[in-house]
Amino acid sequence: MKNNIIAIVFLFLGVNSFAQKDEVLLTINDEPIYVSEFKRIYEKNLDQINDSEKGIDKNLDLFINYKLKLNEAYKLKLDTSKTYISEYKSYKNQLMTPYLQDEDFKKIMLQEAYDRTINEVRASHILITPPKNKTKIDTTILVKRLDSIVTKIKEGVPFEKLAKKISDDPSAKINGGDLGYFSAFRMVYPFEEAAYKTEVGKVSKVFKTKFGYHILKVTDKRKSKGAFEVAHILIRDMNDSTKTKVDSIYQKILEGNDFSELAKKYSEDKGSAVKGGVLPRFTSGRMVPSFENEVFKLTKSGEISRPFKTRYGWHIVKLIKNYPVKTFEELKPQLEARIRTSGRGKLSINKLISDLKSKYKISVNKQLLNQVIQDRDFEFPEEQEQNSILSIENRDINFLQFLNYIKNKKYLSVESLWESFKDDSVLNYYKDNLEYIYPEYKNTLQEYKDGLLLFDLMKTKIWDASQKDDEGLTMYFEKNKSKYKGKELAEIKGEVINDYQRFLEDDWVKTLRKENKIKIKSKEIKKLKKSYNQ
């Protein structure tokens, strides 16, 4: 029901703004309501109502009733309830999301994501993780350490050997840092970016991710092979008799025995055996390379591999289907969703912040900032805490806000925290001023705000009251019994409740009209009627 009420409000409010001189159409308790607001509501409503309901007078009555109800909601302080504030805040955050993206940058990111979906890269890496209480000195040491490793690689020391010896990635002890093939969204974005921008056979510069500091070597790039659905038979034992057993199963397949039944009978991969050997659909990098390489040799659905060995045992694989990468247009909605929920979404916001910082007038109290950089634990006097440390246009942000921001983040340097604080402050300033920049955002937000209030008001004044008022409902039914054609209240209680609610609302609106002073400017009404040929 709440959505219905909000939808009704949307009919009353439009998105057009009026730059011309605005005349007062009416006042309610001396508060002016302008012609532009009524016109916006009326014109948006025209396509939703019958010709017989398009009269200015009738719509003005509805408009006045609506404004009276909203006034009542504010008088009852319904806009201060925790539920209302929570819902309004949630919707506001949702509504502003598109305004926090740089559209041109989003298009670039979208095309990049698709290009990296249709092209795969294979890379090996060495990871050095910093200590938990890292400092600026620690960071410098880590970068120098990785730089020295790069030098050794250039001098001819095998990457794999260094990865096994030095890397903090536990898997490197087994795979020499080889991560296999991957495509877009499979790695954190900084890692993906480094891999795709490094040439085959080259080693990247040192780069940072949330896991630590890396260098990587790109060993291959190729077109994506899409996704594969296969079934397999696995024999785990690696002794000499196992090969004989696998060959005998393979011979049964060549003789026409059903692959699915053979998998159920012989496969030692119990998870897939019960499904006839069928594995979940996978893309490059999901299986060990020795398994993937044999699968990629199969080109036709139903084709079966010769027995081959991986570190897990002997396999026979049947290709069920190969799913090529979809077109850009087909993948676009999925890519947009992945970008929003991955690190790429943050990149678009960062681009917006960068643009805002170059646009806004920003000033920093460097004296205060330097004081806290030199000694973050110093107890600053209370009066100093109220001084402005950052100004964005006409907004001053006091020193205390920054001190609170860094209080429980001892593991990060003051310099890095300052940059984050400044970025957050710039973005918050932009968010707080969205309604002055984008009229459509302001109007849509107001629509929802009014809709929530109207819903809560109607629930309080009419719907809940009518549900609890059995005596009033019975009296209303008895008084209007003739229109229900002899039916008993129990038979048509839902219909009677609806009618009783309309009765209570009409009676309540009459009371509101008596309690509030309404003055209509007849001259403006005549102008409106003339402009709409009424």
C-alpha positions as CSV (number, residue, x, y, z in Angstrom):
1,M,0.0,0.0,0.0
2,K,2.9,2.3,0.7
3,N,4.1,2.1,-2.9
4,N,0.6,3.0,-4.1
5,I,0.5,6.1,-1.9
6,I,4.0,7.1,-3.2
7,A,2.8,6.5,-6.8
8,I,-0.1,8.8,-6.2
9,V,2.2,11.5,-4.9
10,F,4.3,11.0,-8.1
11,L,1.2,12.0,-10.1
12,F,1.0,15.2,-8.1
13,L,4.7,16.2,-8.6
14,G,6.6,16.6,-11.8
15,V,10.2,17.4,-12.8
16,N,9.8,20.6,-14.8
17,S,11.2,23.7,-13.3
18,F,9.9,27.2,-14.0
19,A,12.5,29.9,-14.4
20,Q,9.9,32.6,-15.1
21,K,8.4,34.9,-12.4
22,D,6.3,32.8,-10.2
23,E,3.0,34.1,-8.9
24,V,1.3,33.1,-5.7
25,L,-1.8,30.9,-6.4
26,L,-3.0,30.5,-2.9
27,T,-2.0,30.7,0.8
28,I,-2.6,28.2,3.6
29,N,-2.2,30.0,7.0
30,D,-0.4,32.8,5.1
31,E,2.2,30.3,3.7
32,P,2.4,31.0,-0.1
33,I,1.9,28.2,-2.7
34,Y,2.9,29.1,-6.2
35,V,1.4,28.7,-9.6
36,S,4.4,26.7,-10.8
37,E,3.8,23.9,-8.3
38,F,0.2,23.5,-9.2
39,K,1.0,23.6,-12.9
40,R,3.7,21.0,-12.5
41,I,1.3,18.7,-10.7
42,Y,-1.7,19.4,-12.9
43,E,0.2,18.9,-16.2
44,K,1.8,15.6,-15.0
45,N,-1.6,14.4,-13.9
46,L,-3.4,15.2,-17.2
47,D,-2.4,12.0,-19.0
48,Q,-3.6,9.9,-16.0
49,I,-7.2,11.2,-15.7
50,N,-10.4,11.3,-17.9
51,D,-11.4,14.4,-19.7
52,S,-14.3,14.9,-17.2
53,E,-11.8,15.2,-14.4
54,K,-9.4,17.7,-16.0
55,G,-11.2,20.8,-14.7
56,I,-9.0,23.4,-12.9
57,D,-11.5,23.8,-10.0
58,K,-11.7,20.1,-9.3
59,N,-7.9,19.6,-9.4
60,L,-7.4,22.7,-7.3
61,D,-9.6,21.1,-4.6
62,L,-7.6,17.9,-4.7
63,F,-4.3,19.9,-4.6
64,I,-5.5,21.9,-1.5
65,N,-6.5,18.7,0.3
66,Y,-3.2,17.2,-0.5
67,K,-1.3,20.2,0.9
68,L,-3.5,20.3,4.0
69,K,-2.7,16.6,4.7
70,L,1.1,17.3,4.4
71,N,0.8,20.3,6.7
72,E,-0.9,18.0,9.2
73,A,1.9,15.4,8.9
74,Y,4.5,18.0,9.7
75,K,2.4,19.3,12.6
76,L,2.3,15.8,14.0
77,K,6.1,15.6,13.6
78,L,5.8,12.4,11.6
79,D,9.0,13.5,9.8
80,T,10.9,12.9,13.1
81,S,10.0,9.2,13.5
82,K,13.0,6.8,13.4
83,T,11.2,4.7,10.7
84,Y,10.6,7.6,8.5
85,I,14.1,9.0,8.8
86,S,15.6,5.6,8.1
87,E,13.4,5.0,5.0
88,Y,14.0,8.5,3.7
89,K,17.8,8.2,4.2
90,S,17.9,4.8,2.5
91,Y,15.9,6.1,-0.6
92,K,18.0,9.3,-0.7
93,N,21.3,7.3,-0.9
94,Q,19.8,5.1,-3.6
95,L,18.5,8.0,-5.6
96,M,21.8,9.9,-5.6
97,T,23.8,6.9,-6.8
98,P,23.6,7.8,-10.5
99,Y,24.8,11.3,-9.7
100,L,28.0,10.0,-8.1
101,Q,29.3,8.5,-11.3
102,D,31.2,10.1,-14.1
103,E,29.2,9.0,-17.2
104,D,32.0,9.3,-19.7
105,F,34.4,7.4,-17.4
106,K,31.7,4.7,-16.9
107,K,31.5,4.1,-20.6
108,I,35.3,3.7,-20.8
109,M,35.2,1.2,-17.9
110,L,32.4,-0.7,-19.5
111,Q,34.2,-1.1,-22.8
112,E,37.4,-2.0,-20.9
113,A,35.6,-4.7,-18.9
114,Y,34.2,-6.2,-22.1
115,D,37.6,-6.2,-23.9
116,R,39.1,-8.0,-20.9
117,T,36.2,-10.5,-20.9
118,I,36.9,-11.6,-24.5
119,N,40.7,-11.6,-23.9
120,E,42.5,-13.7,-21.2
121,V,45.9,-13.2,-19.7
122,R,48.2,-15.6,-17.9
123,A,50.5,-14.3,-15.2
124,S,52.7,-15.3,-12.4
125,H,53.3,-13.1,-9.3
126,I,55.3,-12.6,-6.3
127,L,53.5,-11.1,-3.2
128,I,55.1,-9.3,-0.3
129,T,52.7,-8.6,2.6
130,P,53.5,-5.7,4.9
131,P,53.4,-6.0,8.7
132,K,50.1,-5.0,10.3
133,N,51.5,-1.9,11.9
134,K,53.0,-0.6,8.7
135,T,54.6,2.8,8.5
136,K,55.9,4.9,5.7
137,I,59.4,3.5,6.2
138,D,58.0,-0.1,6.0
139,T,56.4,0.7,2.7
140,T,59.6,2.1,1.3
141,I,61.5,-1.0,2.4
142,L,58.9,-3.4,0.8
143,V,59.0,-1.5,-2.6
144,K,62.8,-1.6,-2.6
145,R,62.8,-5.3,-1.8
146,L,60.6,-6.0,-4.8
147,D,62.6,-3.7,-7.0
148,S,65.7,-5.7,-6.2
149,I,63.8,-8.9,-7.1
150,V,62.9,-7.3,-10.5
151,T,66.6,-6.7,-11.0
152,K,67.5,-10.3,-10.3
153,I,64.8,-11.4,-12.8
154,K,66.3,-9.1,-15.5
155,E,69.7,-10.7,-14.7
156,G,68.3,-14.1,-15.6
157,V,67.2,-15.6,-12.3
158,P,64.0,-17.6,-13.1
159,F,60.8,-15.9,-11.9
160,E,59.4,-19.3,-10.7
161,K,62.4,-19.9,-8.5
162,L,62.2,-16.5,-6.8
163,A,58.4,-16.9,-6.3
164,K,58.8,-20.2,-4.5
165,K,61.6,-18.8,-2.3
166,I,60.3,-15.3,-1.6
167,S,56.5,-14.9,-2.2
168,D,54.2,-14.6,0.7
169,D,51.4,-16.3,-1.4
170,P,51.4,-19.8,0.1
171,S,50.4,-21.4,-3.3
172,A,53.6,-20.1,-4.8
173,K,55.5,-22.9,-3.1
174,I,53.6,-25.3,-5.3
175,N,52.9,-23.3,-8.5
176,G,55.9,-20.9,-8.6
177,G,53.5,-18.0,-8.6
178,D,51.6,-19.2,-11.7
179,L,48.0,-18.1,-11.5
180,G,46.9,-19.5,-14.8
181,Y,44.6,-17.7,-17.2
182,F,42.1,-15.1,-16.0
183,S,39.9,-12.4,-17.4
184,A,37.9,-9.4,-16.1
185,F,36.7,-9.4,-12.5
186,R,38.6,-12.5,-11.6
187,M,41.3,-10.6,-9.7
188,V,41.1,-7.4,-7.7
189,Y,41.2,-4.4,-10.1
190,P,44.8,-3.2,-9.5
191,F,46.1,-6.7,-10.2
192,E,44.0,-7.1,-13.3
193,E,45.1,-3.6,-14.5
194,A,48.8,-4.5,-14.1
195,A,48.4,-7.8,-15.8
196,Y,46.6,-6.5,-18.9
197,K,48.9,-3.5,-19.3
198,T,52.1,-5.6,-19.1
199,E,53.5,-7.1,-22.3
200,V,53.9,-10.8,-22.7
201,G,57.3,-11.9,-21.3
202,K,57.7,-8.7,-19.3
203,V,57.7,-8.0,-15.6
204,S,55.5,-5.3,-14.2
205,K,56.5,-2.4,-12.0
206,V,55.8,-2.9,-8.2
207,F,52.1,-2.3,-7.5
208,K,49.8,-2.5,-4.5
209,T,46.6,-4.3,-3.8
210,K,44.7,-4.9,-0.5
211,F,46.7,-8.0,-0.1
212,G,50.1,-6.3,-0.2
213,Y,52.8,-5.4,-2.8
214,H,53.2,-7.4,-6.0
215,I,55.2,-7.8,-9.1
216,L,54.0,-10.0,-11.9
217,K,55.2,-11.6,-15.1
218,V,52.8,-12.0,-18.0
219,T,53.4,-15.3,-19.7
220,D,50.6,-15.4,-22.3
221,K,47.6,-13.5,-23.7
222,R,44.9,-15.1,-25.8
223,K,41.2,-14.8,-26.9
224,S,38.8,-16.1,-24.3
225,K,37.6,-19.6,-25.0
226,G,34.3,-19.0,-23.3
227,A,32.7,-21.3,-20.7
228,F,32.7,-25.1,-20.8
229,E,30.3,-27.8,-19.5
230,V,31.9,-31.2,-19.4
231,A,31.6,-34.6,-17.7
232,H,34.6,-36.6,-16.6
233,I,35.6,-39.9,-15.2
234,L,38.4,-39.8,-12.6
235,I,40.6,-42.6,-11.3
236,R,42.7,-41.3,-8.5
237,D,45.3,-44.0,-8.0
238,M,48.6,-43.3,-9.8
239,N,50.2,-46.8,-9.9
240,D,50.9,-48.8,-13.0
241,S,47.6,-50.8,-12.8
242,T,45.6,-47.5,-12.9
243,K,46.5,-46.8,-16.5
244,T,45.3,-50.3,-17.5
245,K,42.0,-49.6,-15.7
246,V,41.5,-46.2,-17.4
247,D,42.3,-47.7,-20.8
248,S,39.7,-50.4,-20.3
249,I,37.0,-47.8,-19.4
250,Y,38.0,-45.8,-22.4
251,Q,37.6,-48.9,-24.6
252,K,34.1,-49.4,-23.2
253,I,33.3,-45.8,-24.3
254,L,34.6,-46.5,-27.8
255,E,32.4,-49.7,-27.9
256,G,29.4,-47.5,-27.4
257,N,28.8,-47.8,-23.6
258,D,27.0,-44.8,-22.1
259,F,29.5,-42.3,-20.6
260,S,27.1,-41.2,-17.9
261,E,26.6,-44.8,-16.6
262,L,30.3,-45.5,-16.8
263,A,31.0,-42.3,-14.7
264,K,28.5,-43.4,-12.1
265,K,30.1,-46.9,-11.9
266,Y,33.8,-46.1,-12.1
267,S,34.5,-42.4,-11.4
268,E,36.2,-41.7,-8.0
269,D,35.1,-38.1,-8.0
270,K,32.1,-38.9,-5.9
271,G,30.6,-35.4,-6.1
272,S,30.2,-35.6,-9.9
273,A,29.9,-39.3,-10.3
274,V,26.2,-39.3,-9.1
275,K,25.5,-36.8,-11.8
276,G,27.0,-38.9,-14.6
277,G,30.4,-37.1,-14.2
278,V,28.9,-33.7,-15.0
279,L,31.0,-30.8,-13.5
280,P,29.8,-27.2,-12.9
281,R,30.3,-24.9,-15.9
282,F,33.8,-23.3,-15.8
283,T,36.0,-20.8,-17.6
284,S,39.7,-20.5,-18.0
285,G,41.7,-20.5,-14.7
286,R,39.0,-22.5,-12.8
287,M,40.7,-25.9,-13.4
288,V,44.3,-26.9,-13.3
289,P,46.0,-26.1,-16.6
290,S,46.6,-29.8,-17.5
291,F,42.9,-30.5,-17.3
292,E,41.9,-27.3,-19.1
293,N,44.3,-27.9,-22.0
294,E,42.7,-31.3,-22.7
295,V,39.2,-29.8,-22.6
296,F,40.2,-27.0,-25.0
297,K,41.2,-29.6,-27.6
298,L,37.6,-30.8,-27.8
299,T,35.7,-28.9,-30.4
300,K,32.3,-30.7,-30.8
301,S,29.6,-31.5,-28.3
302,G,29.8,-35.1,-27.3
303,E,33.5,-35.4,-28.3
304,I,35.5,-37.5,-25.8
305,S,39.2,-37.1,-24.9
306,R,41.8,-39.8,-24.6
307,P,42.8,-40.6,-21.1
308,F,45.1,-38.0,-19.6
309,K,46.8,-37.4,-16.3
310,T,46.7,-34.4,-13.8
311,R,48.0,-34.2,-10.3
312,Y,44.6,-35.5,-9.2
313,G,44.8,-38.7,-11.2
314,W,43.7,-40.1,-14.6
315,H,40.8,-38.5,-16.4
316,I,38.5,-39.1,-19.4
317,V,36.5,-36.0,-20.4
318,K,33.4,-35.6,-22.5
319,L,32.5,-32.1,-23.9
320,I,28.8,-31.4,-23.3
321,K,28.8,-27.8,-24.6
322,N,31.1,-24.8,-25.2
323,Y,29.5,-21.4,-24.5
324,P,31.2,-18.6,-26.4
325,V,31.5,-15.2,-24.9
326,K,28.3,-13.2,-25.5
327,T,28.3,-9.9,-27.5
328,F,28.8,-6.5,-25.9
329,E,25.1,-5.7,-25.9
330,E,24.1,-9.1,-24.4
331,L,26.7,-8.7,-21.6
332,K,26.2,-5.0,-21.0
333,P,23.6,-5.2,-18.1
334,Q,25.8,-7.9,-16.4
335,L,29.0,-5.9,-16.8
336,E,27.3,-2.7,-15.5
337,A,26.2,-4.6,-12.4
338,R,29.7,-6.1,-11.8
339,I,31.3,-2.7,-12.2
340,R,28.9,-1.2,-9.6
341,T,29.6,-3.9,-7.1
342,S,33.4,-4.2,-7.7
343,G,36.4,-2.0,-7.2
344,R,35.7,-0.4,-10.6
345,G,32.6,1.4,-9.2
346,K,34.9,3.2,-6.7
347,L,37.1,4.3,-9.6
348,S,34.2,6.2,-11.1
349,I,33.5,7.9,-7.8
350,N,37.2,8.8,-7.5
351,K,37.1,10.3,-11.0
352,L,34.2,12.5,-9.9
353,I,36.0,13.5,-6.7
354,S,39.0,14.5,-8.7
355,D,36.9,16.6,-11.0
356,L,35.2,18.3,-8.1
357,K,38.5,19.1,-6.4
358,S,39.6,21.0,-9.5
359,K,36.2,22.8,-9.6
360,Y,35.7,23.7,-6.0
361,K,37.5,26.5,-4.1
362,I,39.3,24.5,-1.4
363,S,41.6,25.8,1.3
364,V,43.6,24.0,4.0
365,N,44.8,25.2,7.4
366,K,48.3,23.8,6.9
367,Q,49.5,24.9,10.3
368,L,46.9,22.7,12.0
369,L,47.5,19.8,9.7
370,N,51.3,19.9,10.2
371,Q,50.8,20.0,14.0
372,V,48.8,16.7,13.9
373,I,51.2,15.1,11.4
374,Q,54.1,15.9,13.8
375,D,52.3,14.5,16.9
376,R,48.9,12.8,16.3
377,D,48.6,12.0,20.1
378,F,49.0,15.6,21.2
379,E,46.0,16.9,23.3
380,F,44.9,19.9,21.4
381,P,43.1,22.7,23.4
382,E,39.3,22.6,23.0
383,E,39.2,26.1,21.4
384,Q,41.7,25.0,18.8
385,E,39.6,22.0,17.9
386,Q,36.8,24.3,16.8
387,N,39.1,26.0,14.2
388,S,38.6,25.3,10.6
389,I,41.1,22.9,9.1
390,L,39.4,22.6,5.7
391,S,37.1,24.9,3.7
392,I,35.1,23.8,0.6
393,E,33.4,26.8,-1.1
394,N,31.3,28.3,1.8
395,R,31.6,25.3,4.2
396,D,34.1,25.2,7.1
397,I,35.0,21.8,8.5
398,N,36.5,22.0,12.0
399,F,39.7,20.4,13.3
400,L,37.7,18.2,15.8
401,Q,36.1,16.4,12.9
402,F,39.4,15.4,11.5
403,L,40.8,14.4,14.9
404,N,37.7,12.1,15.4
405,Y,38.3,10.7,11.8
406,I,41.8,9.6,12.6
407,K,41.3,8.5,16.2
408,N,41.0,4.7,15.8
409,K,43.2,4.4,12.7
410,K,46.7,4.4,14.2
411,Y,47.8,1.8,11.6
412,L,47.5,4.4,8.8
413,S,49.6,7.5,8.3
414,V,48.1,11.0,9.0
415,E,49.0,12.0,5.5
416,S,47.0,9.2,3.9
417,L,44.1,9.7,6.3
418,W,44.1,13.4,5.4
419,E,43.7,12.7,1.7
420,S,40.8,10.3,2.5
421,F,39.2,12.8,4.8
422,K,39.5,15.6,2.2
423,D,38.0,13.4,-0.5
424,D,35.1,12.3,1.8
425,S,34.4,16.0,2.7
426,V,34.4,17.1,-1.0
427,L,32.0,14.3,-1.9
428,N,29.7,15.0,1.1
429,Y,29.6,18.7,0.0
430,Y,28.6,17.6,-3.4
431,K,25.9,15.3,-2.1
432,D,24.5,18.0,0.2
433,N,24.2,20.3,-2.8
434,L,22.8,17.9,-5.3
435,E,19.3,19.3,-5.1
436,Y,20.6,22.8,-6.1
437,I,22.4,21.4,-9.1
438,Y,19.8,18.9,-10.4
439,P,16.1,20.0,-10.3
440,E,15.0,16.5,-11.3
441,Y,16.8,15.0,-8.3
442,K,15.2,17.6,-5.9
443,N,11.7,17.0,-7.2
444,T,12.0,13.2,-7.2
445,L,13.3,13.3,-3.6
446,Q,10.5,15.6,-2.6
447,E,8.0,13.2,-4.2
448,Y,9.2,10.3,-2.1
449,K,9.5,12.4,1.1
450,D,5.9,13.6,0.7
451,G,4.7,10.1,-0.2
452,L,6.3,8.6,3.0
453,L,4.7,11.3,5.1
454,L,1.3,10.9,3.5
455,F,1.4,7.1,4.0
456,D,2.3,7.4,7.7
457,L,-0.4,10.1,8.1
458,M,-3.2,8.0,6.5
459,K,-2.1,5.0,8.5
460,T,-2.3,6.9,11.7
461,K,-5.4,8.9,11.1
462,I,-7.6,6.6,8.9
463,W,-6.5,3.1,8.3
464,D,-5.4,2.0,11.8
465,A,-8.3,3.9,13.3
466,S,-10.9,2.3,11.1
467,Q,-9.5,-1.2,11.8
468,K,-9.8,-0.7,15.6
469,D,-13.2,1.1,15.6
470,D,-15.6,-1.8,15.5
471,E,-18.4,0.3,17.0
472,G,-18.0,3.1,14.4
473,L,-17.8,0.5,11.6
474,T,-21.1,-1.1,12.7
475,M,-22.8,2.3,13.0
476,Y,-21.6,3.3,9.5
477,F,-22.9,0.0,8.1
478,E,-26.3,0.3,9.8
479,K,-26.7,3.9,8.5
480,N,-25.8,2.9,4.9
481,K,-27.3,-0.6,4.9
482,S,-29.5,0.1,1.9
483,K,-26.5,0.3,-0.5
484,Y,-25.3,-3.1,0.4
485,K,-28.5,-4.9,-0.9
486,G,-29.4,-6.8,2.2
487,K,-26.0,-8.4,2.8
488,E,-24.7,-8.8,6.4
489,L,-21.6,-7.0,7.6
490,A,-19.6,-10.3,8.1
491,E,-20.2,-11.1,4.4
492,I,-18.8,-7.9,3.0
493,K,-16.6,-6.6,5.8
494,G,-13.7,-5.7,3.5
495,E,-15.9,-3.6,1.2
496,V,-17.5,-1.8,4.2
497,I,-14.1,-1.1,5.8
498,N,-13.0,0.6,2.5
499,D,-16.1,2.7,2.3
500,Y,-15.8,3.6,6.0
501,Q,-12.2,4.7,5.5
502,R,-13.3,7.0,2.6
503,F,-16.0,8.4,4.8
504,L,-13.6,9.1,7.7
505,E,-11.1,10.7,5.2
506,D,-13.8,13.0,3.7
507,D,-14.9,14.0,7.2
508,W,-11.3,14.6,8.3
509,V,-10.5,16.7,5.3
510,K,-13.6,18.9,6.0
511,T,-12.3,19.4,9.5
512,L,-8.8,20.4,8.1
513,R,-10.4,22.9,5.8
514,K,-12.2,24.5,8.7
515,E,-9.1,24.6,10.9
516,N,-6.8,26.1,8.3
517,K,-7.1,29.6,6.7
518,I,-7.1,29.1,2.9
519,K,-7.0,32.1,0.5
520,I,-7.2,31.5,-3.3
521,K,-6.1,34.2,-5.8
522,S,-9.0,34.3,-8.1
523,K,-7.1,36.3,-10.7
524,E,-4.5,33.6,-11.0
525,I,-7.2,30.9,-11.3
526,K,-8.7,32.8,-14.2
527,K,-5.3,33.0,-15.9
528,L,-4.9,29.3,-15.5
529,K,-8.3,28.5,-16.9
530,K,-7.6,30.7,-19.9
531,S,-4.2,29.1,-20.6
532,Y,-5.9,25.6,-20.6
533,N,-8.9,26.8,-22.6
534,Q,-11.3,26.3,-19.8
